[in-house]
Amino acid sequence: MTLEGSGQALSTGIMLENAVVQSTVQSLMSPDLIALQPSDRVRRSRDLILSIGIHALPVMDGNSVVGIVTSSDLVDNWPEDELVETIMTKSPVSVDAAASLQEAAEAMVDGRMHHLLVESDGETVGILSSLDLLRALFT
């Protein structure tokens, strides 16, 4: 698949416009993280995702990210009292805040995922979604 315009090709054959490719993850990420704890219940993750209109929540144990819960994880109709640590994806993929959007897009496509946690100096500082990348392309 190729997007029209003069851009750069991803390893998957997708072309991104040069202006977007040269932007950094930090310029597009959502810095306002709402996090879960491993001991939270599925009910809380479902309520947050539905009420806020987001699709992914990092799971933090203290200051460390230990997982991520996405709206896709909730499709399996887990019992509402199930622990988040049971359904979360452990060791989620992250990208450096200074990385290019090209690198982030490649990581999403190669890993078949829609969300990347964003790190700076070893600390999680935001989240980037495939929707964020699409908005950048078309706005």
Beta strands, then each sheet from edge to edge (+ up, - down):
strand 1: 7-9
strand 2: 15-17
strand 3: 56-61
strand 4: 64-70
strand 5: 89-90
strand 6: 94-96
strand 7: 115-120
strand 8: 123-129
sheet 1: 1+ 2-
sheet 2: 3+ 4- 5+
sheet 3: 6+ 7+ 8-
end
